[in-house]
Each structure stands twice: as C-alpha cells, then as structure tokens.
Amino acid sequence: MQDRPRPASPLLWVLTIISLLLNLAIIAVLVVVIVVGRQMAGDVADQLEAFGNQTINYKFRVNQTVPIHTMVPFDHTVVVPFQQAVPI
C-alpha cells in the first residue's frame, strides 16, 4: 500500500501567501528607493556643476605700504612716415 502525502494545512497556505506578499512589498520598496536615489544623485550632480561654475568676488583693503620695485624693459620702434621738402 502506498502512503498518500498529507494535504497541506490551511495555516501553511496562509503563511505562504503572507510571505509572498511581504516579499513583493519589499521588492516594490527597493525599486522605489532605487528610482528616488537615481533622481537625487542627478540633482546633486547638477548642483555640484552649478557650484563649480560660480565665482567668488571679495574686495579687501591693505592698510600698509606695499613696496614694489621693478624694471620694465621698453624697446619700441616707431616709424613716422614723413615726405616733405624742407628748404635750407
């Protein structure tokens, strides 16, 4: 005589369905987290790029004498076109 397997109890079916639903909920939450994370990463990248293109202007006063000693070599030739008869 062969022994027939016992049918699963209704409690096991309920636990299996609850487990399946919980797994689906966890997967859905992870997908939402990934989508939101990608969007936030794109926003942060845009803000960093905008920040990198900014300039900082600051004016300050120097309340002491700053000596500057330098020599500037100046060698420049100027050609003046002049065509006129000069009586001597």
FENKATA-V404394 format. One record per helix or strand. SS is the DSSP state (alpha for helix, beta for strand). FROM is the first residue (numbers start at 0). LEN is the number of residues. Records with the same first field share a line. If there is no record, write none. Layout:
# FENKATA-V404394
SS->FROM-LEN / FROM-LEN
This chain:
# FENKATA-V404394
alpha->9-43
